[in-house]
Amino acid sequence: MLRKLHVQNYLLIDQLELDLGAGLTVITGETGSGKSILIGALGLLLGDRAEGNLLRDAAKRCVIELEVGAGRGSSPAAEWCERNGLPLEEPLLLRRQLEPGGRSRAFVNDTPVRLEQLRELGGLLVHVHSQHHTLLLNSPAFQLGLVDHFAGEGGEVKHIASGFSAWRKVKDELARLREEERNAQSERDYLQFQFEELEAARLVAGEQPELERALSRAENAGELAGAFLGIEEGINADRGIAALLATLRQHTSKAARLDAGVQALAERLQSASIELKDIAEEAARLAGEINLDPKAADRLRERADLLNRLEQKHRVENADALIALRDELKEKIARIGSMETALKELEQREQAMGAEWLKHAEALSTKRAKALKPLSAEVSKQLKELGMPHAVFNFSQTRTEPAATGIDAVRALFSANKDRAPEPLDKVASGGELGRVMLALIGLAAESKELPTVIFDEIDTGVSGEAAHRVGTLLKTMARQRQVIAISHLPQIASKADTHLLVTKDHEAEHVQSDIRPLNAEERVKALAQMLSGKKPGKAALENAKELLKAK
């Protein structure tokens, strides 16, 4: 609900603070007093483009602010705030600023927003209808919502919308997974080739250092064997170290019995002899273990070359890194395999959700079809009461692609004359006819929650007498469920208002300006009498005004 409007430096308005209440608010005033200026200001707040020179004082900023009850829970405003990443505050504050240089800025709760965002939010909060603004009536969504309300299917419509949203999320996830699976499959063969190549290499952790040492020994086997055999021969040959030590021990054996010092040296010679014997035996054994077969060296060289080639190919430093890569490839391939299973499961889920949703949508479509004829009859009846005795109104129903509203589209068909077949409403209705059709439709949608605030700009054009009373009654009925603001020239309508606002223009001021203020009970009688008979109403007009107020 709109709560407060602030306008500063806009056209004929210098400063305006206007409190707006629930129920029916009627705005009246002489032609040219500035009533349409209010609609223009609201239009800017609802996202209209700022065209022309709108600043009263070209050197100052124009500011238009609107305080709106946001509602809690799953209200359209709350959902909009969530979608756009804005915190929901109560109340919402919409602001539009027009700078002297021509720049325009928009804000919601002091957060800058784009004009299209403001327009989207405004459309959720307020619907404006005038002779030149038929978007609401011609909106397929509004027409379909009217049918659903008349059929009493509001709960099912919400269920359909919720189910479609859930189904769409699964469809989106399925599309994403399919794309991911296609990309994965395109590289699966390559991943499999890489994995099989590494798997065939039979990689062993810590293998490479030992392989390099073994290859070095194999490539230098002759030199190593010669070294070992040279050691063994140098110790055990006829003139080797062992023979020399034996001679020394013989020369010292007699002296060792005579002197402790010589005895100690003899023992050390004995130890050296034993150690050299062990060295000779170890050298002989190692020489025997050396494989001088060139094919063994070739095999080791091939293995080392394989590891080096794989390391260069995969740009890693060692065989251990190749093992890690092999295991990673194995996991990727396994994930691709599991993706196929997940994809099949998601496809089955999407199909089941789609079938279940379509079953509900088709049931709703059937109920809508049943509601069209009685609804059309009710609208035609309302139109006759509004002074259109030959009016014919009905709906066409067509099937559409699945959407949040179901599988139906409806279109209002209308004819004001008995000799003309009904045609699409937006193609054949005049301004006055369209206004009364709007009232008839909205009158039937009085309990709908889809229109939080409705503003009618001279919706009563072309209406008078008893039809004007009926228009006022319809507005009053609708205002029991939502905020209704109507600009009117008819006293029959103004008398139905919960709040009567009067727009005046001060021609005596240095700069002509408009003002708007609420009327008390006595002022309302005078204003209605002036609407009935002119600026200086007589006693009869005043009495008639009082009677209108009593009958509201």
C-alpha positions in Angstrom: 0.0 0.0 0.0 1.2 3.5 -0.8 1.6 5.5 2.4 3.3 8.8 1.7 4.2 10.8 -1.4 6.8 13.6 -1.3 7.3 15.8 -4.4 9.8 18.6 -4.6 10.5 21.0 -7.5 8.4 19.1 -10.1 6.4 21.1 -12.7 3.8 23.2 -10.8 4.6 21.6 -7.5 7.2 23.4 -5.2 6.8 21.1 -2.2 4.2 18.4 -1.5 3.8 16.0 1.4 0.8 13.7 0.9 -0.3 11.0 3.2 -2.2 8.2 1.5 -4.5 5.7 3.3 -6.3 2.5 2.8 -9.6 2.2 1.0 -10.8 4.5 -1.7 -9.1 7.9 -2.2 -10.6 10.2 -4.7 -8.7 13.2 -6.1 -10.8 16.0 -7.6 -10.1 19.5 -8.9 -10.8 21.8 -11.8 -9.5 21.0 -15.2 -5.9 22.2 -15.4 -5.4 22.3 -11.7 -2.6 19.7 -11.8 -4.3 16.4 -11.0 -2.4 14.7 -13.9 0.8 16.0 -12.5 0.5 13.6 -9.5 0.1 10.7 -12.0 3.2 11.9 -13.8 5.2 12.1 -10.6 4.0 8.6 -9.7 4.9 7.4 -13.2 8.5 8.6 -12.7 8.6 6.6 -9.5 7.3 3.5 -11.3 10.1 3.7 -13.9 8.8 6.0 -16.6 11.5 7.9 -18.6 12.0 11.5 -17.7 11.2 13.5 -20.9 11.2 17.2 -21.4 11.8 19.9 -18.8 10.2 18.7 -15.6 12.0 20.9 -13.1 10.1 23.8 -11.6 13.3 25.6 -10.8 15.8 24.5 -13.5 18.7 25.2 -11.1 17.5 22.8 -8.4 17.1 19.1 -8.1 13.7 17.4 -8.4 13.0 14.7 -5.8 10.1 12.4 -5.8 9.8 9.9 -3.0 7.2 7.2 -2.3 6.8 5.3 0.9 5.3 1.9 0.3 4.2 -0.9 2.7 6.4 -3.8 1.5 4.6 -6.7 3.1 6.4 -9.7 4.6 6.8 -13.3 3.8 6.4 -14.2 0.1 5.1 -10.8 -1.0 6.0 -9.7 -4.5 8.1 -6.8 -3.1 10.0 -9.3 -0.8 10.7 -11.6 -3.7 11.9 -8.7 -5.8 14.3 -7.6 -3.1 15.7 -11.1 -2.8 16.2 -11.4 -6.6 18.0 -8.1 -6.8 20.1 -8.6 -3.7 18.5 -5.8 -1.6 17.6 -6.1 2.0 13.8 -6.0 2.6 12.9 -3.1 4.8 9.5 -2.0 6.0 8.5 0.3 4.6 10.1 0.4 1.2 11.3 3.8 0.1 11.3 4.5 -3.7 13.1 7.7 -4.8 13.7 9.3 -8.2 16.0 12.3 -8.6 16.2 14.5 -11.6 19.3 16.6 -11.7 19.6 20.1 -13.2 21.9 18.8 -15.8 19.4 16.2 -17.0 20.8 13.2 -15.2 18.2 10.9 -13.6 18.9 8.5 -10.7 16.7 5.9 -9.0 16.9 4.4 -5.5 15.2 1.8 -3.4 15.9 2.1 0.3 18.8 4.5 -0.6 20.4 1.8 -2.8 21.0 2.9 -6.4 19.0 0.8 -8.9 18.7 0.7 -12.6 15.6 2.2 -14.2 14.4 -1.1 -15.4 14.7 -2.5 -11.9 12.6 0.4 -10.6 10.0 -0.2 -13.3 9.8 -3.9 -12.4 9.3 -3.2 -8.7 6.8 -0.5 -9.4 4.8 -2.9 -11.6 4.5 -5.2 -8.6 3.3 -2.5 -6.3 1.0 -0.2 -8.3 -1.2 -0.5 -11.4 -2.1 2.7 -13.1 -5.0 2.9 -15.6 -6.0 5.8 -17.6 -7.5 6.5 -21.1 -4.0 6.3 -22.4 -2.7 3.6 -20.1 -4.4 0.3 -20.9 -1.5 -2.0 -20.1 -3.2 -3.6 -17.1 -6.5 -4.4 -18.9 -4.8 -5.7 -22.0 -2.2 -7.7 -20.1 -2.7 -11.5 -20.8 -1.4 -12.2 -17.3 -4.1 -10.0 -15.7 -6.8 -11.5 -17.9 -5.7 -15.0 -17.0 -5.5 -14.0 -13.3 -9.0 -12.8 -13.4 -10.2 -16.1 -14.9 -8.3 -18.0 -12.1 -9.8 -15.8 -9.4 -13.3 -16.3 -10.7 -12.8 -20.0 -10.9 -11.5 -20.0 -7.3 -8.2 -21.6 -8.3 -5.8 -19.2 -6.6 -4.3 -22.0 -4.5 -3.9 -24.3 -7.5 -2.3 -21.5 -9.5 0.3 -21.0 -6.8 0.9 -24.8 -6.7 1.4 -24.7 -10.5 3.8 -21.8 -10.3 5.7 -23.5 -7.5 5.8 -26.8 -9.3 6.9 -25.1 -12.5 9.7 -23.3 -10.7 11.0 -26.6 -9.2 10.7 -28.4 -12.5 12.5 -25.6 -14.3 15.4 -25.8 -11.8 15.7 -29.5 -12.5 15.6 -28.9 -16.2 18.3 -26.3 -15.9 20.4 -28.6 -13.8 19.8 -31.4 -16.4 20.9 -29.1 -19.2 24.0 -28.1 -17.2 24.8 -31.7 -16.5 24.3 -32.7 -20.1 26.6 -30.0 -21.3 29.2 -31.1 -18.7 28.8 -34.7 -19.7 29.2 -33.8 -23.4 32.4 -32.0 -22.6 33.6 -34.8 -20.3 32.9 -37.5 -22.9 34.8 -35.5 -25.6 37.9 -35.8 -23.4 37.3 -39.2 -21.9 39.1 -41.1 -24.7 42.1 -38.9 -24.3 42.0 -39.3 -20.5 41.7 -43.1 -20.9 44.6 -43.1 -23.3 46.8 -41.2 -20.9 45.7 -43.4 -18.0 46.4 -46.7 -19.9 49.8 -45.4 -21.0 50.8 -44.7 -17.4 49.2 -47.9 -16.1 51.1 -49.9 -18.7 54.4 -48.3 -17.4 53.8 -50.2 -14.1 55.2 -47.4 -12.1 56.6 -48.1 -8.7 57.0 -45.5 -5.9 60.7 -44.7 -5.3 61.8 -46.7 -8.4 63.6 -44.0 -10.3 66.7 -43.4 -8.0 67.5 -47.1 -7.7 67.0 -47.5 -11.5 69.4 -44.7 -12.2 72.0 -46.3 -9.9 71.5 -49.7 -11.5 71.8 -48.2 -15.0 75.0 -46.5 -14.0 76.5 -49.8 -12.8 75.4 -51.6 -15.9 76.9 -49.0 -18.2 80.2 -49.3 -16.3 80.2 -53.0 -15.5 83.6 -53.7 -17.1 85.3 -51.0 -15.1 83.6 -52.1 -11.9 84.5 -55.7 -12.4 88.1 -54.8 -13.1 88.3 -52.7 -9.9 86.9 -55.6 -7.8 89.2 -58.2 -9.4 92.2 -55.8 -9.1 91.5 -55.5 -5.4 91.2 -59.3 -5.0 94.4 -59.9 -7.0 96.3 -57.2 -5.3 95.7 -58.9 -2.0 95.9 -62.6 -2.9 98.5 -62.7 -5.7 101.9 -64.4 -5.2 103.4 -61.0 -4.5 100.3 -59.5 -3.1 99.7 -57.8 0.1 98.7 -61.0 1.9 102.0 -62.7 1.0 104.0 -59.7 2.2 102.1 -59.7 5.5 102.8 -63.4 6.0 106.5 -62.7 5.5 106.4 -59.9 8.1 104.6 -62.0 10.6 107.3 -64.8 10.2 110.1 -62.2 10.8 108.5 -60.9 13.9 107.2 -64.2 15.4 110.5 -64.9 17.4 110.9 -61.4 18.5 107.3 -61.2 19.6 108.0 -63.8 22.3 110.8 -61.7 23.6 109.2 -58.2 23.6 105.7 -57.0 24.4 106.0 -54.2 21.9 106.8 -56.5 19.1 104.0 -58.8 20.3 101.5 -56.0 20.0 102.7 -55.2 16.5 102.5 -58.8 15.5 98.8 -59.0 16.7 98.0 -55.9 14.6 99.6 -57.5 11.6 97.4 -60.6 12.2 94.3 -58.4 12.4 95.3 -56.6 9.2 95.8 -59.9 7.5 92.3 -61.1 8.5 90.7 -57.8 7.3 92.5 -58.0 3.9 91.3 -61.5 3.5 87.7 -60.4 4.0 88.2 -57.5 1.6 89.6 -59.9 -1.1 86.6 -62.3 -0.6 84.1 -59.4 -0.8 85.7 -58.0 -3.9 85.6 -61.4 -5.5 81.9 -61.8 -4.6 80.9 -58.3 -5.9 82.9 -59.0 -9.1 80.9 -62.2 -9.5 77.6 -60.3 -9.1 78.3 -57.9 -11.9 76.2 -58.7 -15.0 78.3 -58.0 -18.1 75.4 -58.9 -20.4 74.8 -55.8 -22.7 71.1 -56.7 -23.0 70.6 -56.1 -19.3 72.0 -52.6 -19.7 69.7 -52.1 -22.7 66.7 -53.1 -20.6 67.6 -50.7 -17.8 68.2 -47.9 -20.4 64.8 -48.5 -22.0 63.1 -48.3 -18.7 64.9 -45.0 -17.8 64.1 -43.6 -21.2 60.4 -44.5 -20.7 60.2 -42.7 -17.4 62.0 -39.7 -18.7 59.7 -39.5 -21.8 56.6 -39.7 -19.6 57.9 -37.1 -17.3 58.6 -34.7 -20.2 55.2 -35.4 -21.8 53.3 -34.7 -18.6 55.6 -32.0 -17.4 56.4 -33.5 -14.0 59.7 -33.9 -12.2 59.8 -37.6 -11.3 58.1 -41.0 -11.4 56.3 -40.4 -8.1 54.5 -37.4 -9.8 53.6 -39.7 -12.6 52.0 -42.1 -10.1 49.9 -39.2 -8.7 48.8 -38.2 -12.2 47.8 -41.8 -13.0 45.7 -41.9 -9.9 44.1 -38.5 -10.7 43.2 -39.7 -14.2 41.6 -42.8 -12.8 39.4 -40.7 -10.5 38.4 -38.4 -13.4 37.4 -41.3 -15.6 35.4 -42.8 -12.7 33.6 -39.5 -12.2 32.7 -39.4 -15.8 31.3 -42.9 -15.5 29.3 -41.9 -12.4 28.1 -38.7 -14.3 26.3 -41.0 -16.8 24.5 -42.6 -13.9 23.6 -39.3 -12.4 22.4 -38.0 -15.7 20.1 -40.9 -16.2 18.7 -40.5 -12.7 18.1 -36.7 -13.3 16.5 -37.4 -16.6 14.0 -39.8 -15.0 13.4 -37.2 -12.2 12.8 -34.4 -14.7 10.4 -36.6 -16.8 8.4 -37.6 -13.7 8.2 -34.0 -12.5 7.1 -32.8 -15.9 4.4 -35.5 -16.2 3.1 -34.7 -12.7 3.2 -30.9 -13.4 1.4 -31.4 -16.7 -1.3 -33.4 -15.1 -2.1 -30.6 -12.7 -1.8 -28.0 -15.5 -4.2 -29.8 -17.7 -6.7 -30.1 -14.7 -6.4 -26.4 -14.2 -6.9 -25.8 -17.9 -10.1 -27.7 -17.7 -11.3 -25.7 -14.8 -10.4 -22.5 -16.5 -12.4 -23.5 -19.6 -15.5 -24.2 -17.4 -15.1 -20.8 -15.8 -14.9 -18.8 -19.0 -18.6 -18.9 -19.9 -20.1 -17.8 -16.6 -17.3 -15.2 -16.2 -18.1 -13.7 -19.6 -21.8 -13.6 -18.6 -21.0 -11.7 -15.4 -18.8 -9.2 -17.2 -21.5 -8.6 -19.8 -24.0 -8.2 -17.1 -21.8 -5.6 -15.3 -21.3 -3.8 -18.6 -25.1 -3.5 -19.1 -25.4 -2.0 -15.7 -22.7 0.5 -16.6 -24.8 1.8 -19.5 -23.7 -0.6 -22.3 -26.9 -2.6 -23.0 -25.6 -4.4 -26.1 -22.2 -5.2 -24.9 -20.9 -8.7 -25.5 -17.8 -10.0 -23.7 -16.1 -13.4 -23.7 -12.7 -15.1 -23.7 -10.8 -17.2 -26.1 -8.6 -19.9 -24.6 -5.5 -21.3 -26.4 -2.8 -23.7 -25.3 0.7 -22.5 -24.8 4.1 -23.9 -23.9 4.4 -24.7 -20.2 4.9 -21.7 -18.1 4.6 -20.6 -14.5 0.9 -19.9 -15.1 0.2 -23.3 -16.7 -0.5 -24.2 -20.3 -3.2 -21.6 -21.1 -3.4 -18.2 -22.6 -6.7 -16.3 -22.6 -7.7 -13.2 -24.6 -10.6 -10.9 -23.9 -13.0 -10.4 -26.8 -15.5 -7.5 -26.8 -18.2 -5.8 -28.8 -20.2 -2.8 -27.8 -22.7 -3.2 -30.6 -25.1 -6.1 -31.2 -24.3 -6.1 -35.0 -20.6 -6.7 -34.5 -18.9 -9.9 -33.5 -16.6 -9.7 -30.5 -13.0 -9.0 -31.3 -9.8 -8.6 -29.2 -10.5 -5.9 -26.6 -7.5 -3.8 -27.3 -8.5 -3.6 -31.0 -12.1 -2.4 -30.7 -12.8 -0.7 -27.4 -12.9 3.1 -27.2 -11.5 5.0 -24.3 -14.9 5.2 -22.5 -15.8 1.6 -23.3 -12.4 0.4 -22.1 -12.8 2.2 -18.9 -16.1 0.6 -18.1 -14.8 -2.8 -19.2 -11.9 -2.3 -16.8 -14.2 -1.5 -14.0 -16.4 -4.5 -14.7 -13.4 -6.8 -14.7 -11.8 -5.3 -11.6 -15.1 -5.3 -9.8 -15.2 -9.1 -10.3 -11.6 -9.4 -9.1 -12.3 -7.5 -5.9 -10.9 -10.2 -3.6 -7.8 -10.8 -5.7 -4.5 -10.0 -4.0 -2.7 -9.5 -7.3 -3.5 -5.7 -7.4 -2.1 -4.2 -4.1 -2.7 -0.6 -5.3 -4.8 0.5 -8.3 -4.8 4.1 -9.6 -7.5 5.2 -12.0 -6.9 8.5 -13.9 -10.3 9.8 -15.0 -11.7 6.2 -15.6 -15.2 7.7 -15.5 -14.8 9.5 -18.9 -18.0 9.1 -20.9 -20.0 8.0 -17.8 -22.8 9.9 -16.2 -26.1 9.5 -14.2 -26.9 6.1 -12.8 -23.8 4.5 -14.5 -21.7 6.9 -12.5 -23.2 5.7 -9.3 -22.4 2.1 -10.4 -18.8 3.1 -11.2 -18.5 4.6 -7.7 -20.0 1.5 -6.1 -17.6 -0.8 -8.0 -14.6 1.3 -6.9 -15.8 1.3 -3.3 -16.2 -2.5 -3.4 -12.8 -3.0 -4.8 -11.3 -0.7 -2.2 -12.4 -3.1 0.6 -9.6 -5.4 -0.5 -6.9 -3.0 -1.7 -5.9 0.6 -1.9 -7.7 2.4 -4.7 -6.9 6.0 -5.9 -9.1 7.6 -8.5 -9.0 11.0 -10.2 -12.5 11.9 -11.0 -14.8 14.7 -12.2 -17.9 13.0 -11.0 -19.5 13.8 -7.6 -21.2 10.4 -7.6 -17.8 8.8 -7.5 -16.2 11.4 -5.2 -18.9 10.8 -2.6 -17.9 7.2 -2.2 -14.4 8.1 -1.1 -12.9 7.2 2.3 -10.5 10.1 1.7 -11.3 13.1 -0.6 -8.2 15.1 -1.9 -8.7 18.4 -3.6 -6.2 19.8 -6.1 -6.0 23.5 -6.5 -3.9 25.9 -8.5 -2.7 29.2 -7.0 -2.8 31.8 -9.9 -2.0 34.7 -7.6 1.4 33.5 -6.5 4.5 34.9 -8.2 4.9 31.5 -9.9 1.8 29.5 -10.5 1.8 26.3 -8.4 -0.5 23.4 -7.6 -1.4 22.2 -4.1 -3.3 19.2 -2.8 -5.0 18.6 0.6 -7.5 16.4 2.2 -11.0 17.7 2.8 -12.9 17.5 6.1 -16.7 16.7 6.2 -17.9 20.3 5.7 -15.4 20.9 2.9 -16.5 17.8 1.1 -20.1 18.9 1.0 -19.0 22.2 -0.6 -16.6 20.4 -3.1 -19.3 18.0 -4.2 -21.8 20.8 -4.6 -19.3 22.7 -6.7 -18.9 19.6 -8.9 -22.7 19.4 -9.2 -23.4 23.1 -10.1 -20.3 25.2 -10.3 -18.2 27.5 -8.1 -21.1 29.1 -6.3 -23.4 26.2 -5.5 -27.0 26.9 -4.4 -28.9 25.3 -1.5 -30.2 22.5 -3.7 -26.7 21.6 -4.8 -25.5 21.5 -1.2 -28.5 19.3 -0.2 -27.8 17.0 -3.1 -24.1 16.8 -2.0 -25.2 15.8 1.5 -27.5 13.1 0.1 -24.6 11.7 -2.0 -22.4 11.5 1.1 -25.2 9.8 3.1 -25.6 7.2 0.4 -22.0 6.3 0.2 
